[in-house]
Structures are given as structure tokens and as C-alpha cells.
């Protein structure tokens, strides 16, 4: 694939907007990198750097032009492909109306290679079975994906262990690598749509120095993973660790608060809530994010199947790293490290796995 | 418009002829804030009034209608000998009894008396404490009579109140999840204030219902909705200490509106008695 160089992202953002996409990119808000709609490259967090450790995230600002000098933010693509709450049907005196929300045309700018891997997992979950989810398909097909290869992995990142980064190899429309001195981006198209958008911009072909610098960014990033997981044989040994005393140890620290599953880009579990309206005689069925850490999640006949904290943690970790293969033929973990950073008490899946082994 | 008006007329006729459910709202030791939530429903209040006969609600009308009542909403805790008798009466005249708010479901902030000696307080506060007839403890309604459903919050959430009333009218189970505030916080799109800012937050041990209001404004959760379904306060306290909370601060965050809800009581007492307490002193 031919690579080009962009001196600025402004023309790309303008081009995407002129094609009817709302461009969603990283902004620094409230001390955190968030994915929000942007209108210009000036909205991007120039000079922002993050520090991520178990249970801790801090953002600071530095001199320089770099706009993607940080790791994964709490927002993955999940919020856009699988909204936290969506109405499925409305009923009025026996008439059922299926609610078809408009899928917004979104260009996700600056999502990371681990997030692309997570989208591939979601695609398998929502579209790969016998009952594909049409609402997911609509939202997914309305996306334009501009990934940024990671330069500075966070302290909780382990994409190298999971084979998902730090350089994107597939699943994107455009892939950027940000370079300094002078500030520029090496860009490659990964789809017809990407080629088409790129063709509308005035760009120069990347020279050998640009390509070598981009390779160097990814090589250095790969050497600076904050965490690692030995995945050798994990599909076999993890389910066999069912009776390990480590589960009760981690349960003593676990809050069952659900934060790990909420920030996980592949955790897809939902529940249904039915409600009746007092005013107009309608009933509604809403699907909302749920988590295997709640008691309602496994409730059968009035009591939870997994009533203990250790049972719930074991279910989550075992599914994510092992039985996901049985179910979907792939790992459920993409190594983004969000569950480690955003656990309020800093439980580290990589440490738990190492101890369980 | 014509149709709507017609429907309203039909309903008011039905009200007298077919026995529309009768609602009562009762107050015990409380601040009235939870009852006010019903009046705060504004637009939806008209819908409620169309579906039920608001038969007894002194906050809204000085004309009390006689019992029995199909649904009683009870606010407040039991703190006096008279309350003890009156709640028995309320139970007798109510088909369904739903308690609303932290006072009614956990004893409220007035349950702080449970950690001290109420006679001592009375002697300090009142010139003639002999006139004060009060109980040693402030107890939730469920400690005194059987309760059909407890709606948490200080104050309760309007959306949840409407859901509970709708559910009782439809004869279904209310959708009032007992999981943590964190679920709502993440759905709302907040970044965790503990992780991102080091702000102490009770969200992970507190039941959802408020929509993660405080974290949405960069404040930690105050625990207004009481303990969630499986609270692990011991683990949270360890982290709160790591974030710099002292023992008195830790005791205090649990001793507010739900101080004597058992997991919160244990959390504050174990903080008080732990070895770290000595280190902090």
C-alpha cells in the first residue's frame, strides 16, 4: 500500500465533514482524553501526555506539536457501535413498533490499533453468528475509521502480548503515524473508502526517511509495553484453575463495581428493561449495558447463580481470556489495559493471570 | 386535544364508578424532600392523578380521604413512641406499603443518634428535656412493619418513583437495579473521578438510582442511595486511605443519610477500629 505524508490533519477533517461525517476525535476534557465531536485539528490535545498505572490516570501538558502522544483513553469505539442505552420496541395497546434509530455517519479519528482489534471482536460477536444484529450492522457500516499507530504505550498496555498492536495492520480506512521534527503524519489507506478520501487530499508520497521514521515509532512503542501476558496455552490452563485460592484473594479486593466491564471495548453484555408509561398507555423495551459483576445478571428464580465475588471475577476473567476462544474462536482481550487503569482499586488482570498460572 | 379531554373525563367518571387505585402519602421523621419529589413530577403528576386517586397527601391537600388505601408511600423513620403506633395503623389501612427515601429505608441522618446517647443530646439541646418523648434509635419502617418495596435515595429519584408507582399499578416488578453507581456513571459517559482525579468516591459501594449525579460534576459520590447489592467497603476503604483520607474523614463519609444501613455501619465502625486508625491519630 502506498504511503503518503500529511503536514496537517485539517484538510482530512474538512474532507470527512464535507462528506457528511461527524468527526469524533480525542480532546482533553476534565483531565482525561475523551472521544468527542471535533470541528478542527485545533480541537486535538496538542502536547497532552498521559500516565496510566493500575487505578490511576493523570494527564499533563507539554511543549511540542504532537497530538497523539498518549495511550488509549477511557472511550473506545464501543460507545458508538453499542450505545449504553437503546430503545428496541414500543408497544401501544398490542401494536408493536420496532424502533430503528438512525445510524449516524461517524469518522472516528485517533482510535488505536487495539480498538480496531476490539471492533473485529465485536463484529464476530454481533455479526458472525446465526442471528446478526441489524442495528449494530447499521452503526458499524456508518463508521469511517482513522486509526493512529501508538507511539507511547501506557503503563497498563499489553497489546504486543495479545497481538493487536502497537501498529495497525487491518480494519482501518486510514492509518496515521505521527512524526516529529518536522511535525507530520505518514498515512496509509486500508480500504476503498480510505483510498477515495485520501485521493481528495493534496498529499506528497512518503519518502524513505518518513517510512523509516514511522517504522521506528512502532518498533520503539512495541518495546515499551507497560504490561505483558503469557498467552501460551491460556485457553487450556485458565479454565482448569477453577479451584485456585487466588480467586478468593482477588475477590477480597474486587468491588464488583463493574468498571472493568464498562470500559472494556469488547464486553458486550446487556440486559433488557421493560417499562410502562403512566401517561399514554405505552410500554417500552430498552436494552442497556449490563455486567457479569451485577447480581441481577445471573439471577434465576429470584437468586443469582454467581452470588460470590470470586465466582463473578472468575467468570469474567476466564471468559475474557479463555472460553471466548470456545465461543467465538478468538481472544476476548485486546490488551488495551483499560480494565487495569480504570479499576478504582487497581486490580491488574496481567498480575492475576500470572499468579493463577 | 379533543380526544385527550374526552379521555380525562372518562377517567374521572371511572374513578368514581370502578374503584380507581387509592394512593396515600405518609410522613414520619423526615424533611419532606421525598414527598416533594412526587409534587416535583409536575407534568407526570397529572398522569399519576389520572390513574390513581390521591386520597391522603397532607403535603398537597388538607382534605384527607379515609382508608383503606391501595398504595401507601411512606416517608421518614420511626423515632417516637407515637410513630410506633401510627405506622401499625398505616400498615393496617394499606394494601401495598412502599417506603421512600433514606429515612424510611435506613433510618436517615437522624439515626446518627444510634452511635450516641439520645438522652445526653436531649439534655444539651432542650431546656426541659423531660418534655421530650423519643426513642433511643431511629429505625427504618421495615424494622417495624412488613414493607412491600423500599425505594432508596436522599432524596428519592423522580424517575424511579414514577417507575415504582407504574409498576405497582401494572402489577409488575419495578425496574430499580441494586448494582453500583458506577454502572450509571459509565453509561452517562463520566470518567471515574477516583482514577482520573484521585477524588474519594462512594460510588462503587453505593446503589445506583441518581444517574451518577455528583461524579458528572466531578464530585465523589456521597452514598445517598445507600449500600449496593454486594458492597465491599473494606476494599474501597483501603483505596480511600491510599488517596489520603484520614480515619475521621472515612468514618464521616459513611455516617450521613444511610449511616445505620448495615454495610455502611460496618464500614464506619471498622474504619474507626482498624489499626490504621491508630496510625492516623
Interface residues (C-beta under 8 A of the other chain):
Chain A: X30 X31 X32 X34 X55 X56 X57 X58 X59 X74 X75 X79 X84 X85 X252 X253 X254 X255 X256 X257 X258 X259 X262 X263 X273 X274 X275 X276 X277 X278 X279 X288 X289 X290 X291 X293 X294 X295 X296 X309 X341 X342 X343 X344 X345 X346
Chain B: X44 X46 X47 X48 X50 X51 X162 X163 X165 X166 X167 X169 X170 X172 X175 X177 X178 X179 X180 X182 X183 X186 X187 X188 X189 X191 X192 X194 X195 X196 X197 X198 X201 X203 X204 X205 X218 X229 X230 X232 X234 X235 X236 X238 X239
